[in-house]
């Protein structure tokens, strides 16, 4: 139900604002509270997904706004899993605000606008879920990459200690980048495979030649190259961070942007 | 009762004067001080940057002379300065200013290095010693408890203690911005002098996985390695050790850099890009400045660390404004409590005075009118009722306005208007009129 999604959006917004204040003031308790806000928001968003089919008309999972909302939800879940192992204070406000925009956007969207048409069976749902999960994990890799570049730059400029907001350590950010890239690429691969299977079921062809398919496959090939460079080619941490950020920007354009532009 | 602070600190007196007044055994000194009739309670804070007496007194006008005299006689010892020079090097704060001063000191706003954490522990020790000596009563106990709470608020609500201001701590913070944890990291110490030891102590506080000491003189390296549970190596092993190292601390004599850019680049290749943090505290520098241009190498020399420390100190000073607001809020709370506390004896004295007058008049008229017991009881009831009704308004005002700033002034006015300070104390009355001791005046408060 949209009520649940709106509650989730409100909780995400509160978590984002709380985390930002917690970082700026700084107030560690506020930051810890923001993490709980994110977790509670994820619970309400899960309830919203579980009750979406009761809406009239029910939005499909392949609806763009709902897919973005699912991606944000999975991003929050991945983020919470990471927070339990690694200290990543700067991630909470970004995740909070991103999840707020996604959840709130889903409540305003027109259920008729689907990114791809519906098909038979569970393959479309598996495709959307896997691709969304891949996008969420690669988004976290990109975010870690962005923070890494900022932290690296300030350390090189020797201004890091004078900064008001402390970012996570370079080592932690590199670890997040590595884990999220491996996880995200695996999920994206499954997403692409299920997309191919869906295409084949609908049109009897592996690639339908649509913009979405073509650009996503190109994005997957780019990520394949990044994974090879990172895990086989011993790419340096700064280059890996920049690659993760650029790769995610391209992926977002390939999956979402191209549909909007065309 | 007024709070008074008298003392000297790093701003008013040089260290060679301050050290003459330093006290190690405060209990005896404090007991001597509270033996003086002008002083009710006392706490003595003696640190390397300040010697201060915090006292409560009923005669604030006379207290300066007493405290100057006490400082000169009891604290200065043999090296007695002249009273005039002592007055120049000391300060006296009373009432509101004194309360704020104590809060400022405990919160480290008044420290030489703003935000340094040691002062709160020293203030707590001073309070504990005074409590043990029995010289700390209700007012100073409350004052110091509020001072500790204020210090906690200042620490939590401002960034005053957030940024490190010592070179060693800046190095630790930088290491934490590069590495998730220092537990599993290995340090390579190039040199075995005092500077290396001091930096190692700071890093060691946050845990280090392993320590290897490299030095030209093997004996020095072995001595330092033994002290910190590490291993000693010769300078010729540097290339072997570098790829296994996460933190390099260098401070060794010599004309040119020991770690060149090429040498570090070679080792980083074998480290697979893992970051390397290098701290060069040697003069002349031991590490080629070009090393900092390598992607995963972060080189900070003594000037860099000092610059960061200085900018952090400046940042702390900017936080002082926020700390001052908290101090004013807490001072207002304390003043409210103090006024409320001081209202109780005034209200009691007022009731006692009124009751004395009433009883005297009843006795006088009952005898003159030759009243029997029931009629006397009626007279008692009537006069008691008049007194209570008359006193109700002033007592209510004194009680209800105790939380206002004007409360203290009003209490003073009440004491003067009703001549309450001319009353003999309850103790004196008991001593002089033992037969009437069992007839306590009724309190309408």
Interface residues (C-beta under 8 A of the other chain):
Chain A: X25 X26 X27 X86 X87 X151 X155 X156 X158 X160 X161 X162 X164 X166 X167 X169 X170 X171 X172 X175 X234 X235 X236 X237 X238 X239
Chain B: X156 X157 X159 X162 X163 X164 X170 X173 X174 X176 X177 X178 X179 X180 X272 X273 X275 X292 X295 X296 X298 X300 X304 X307 X308 X311 X312 X315
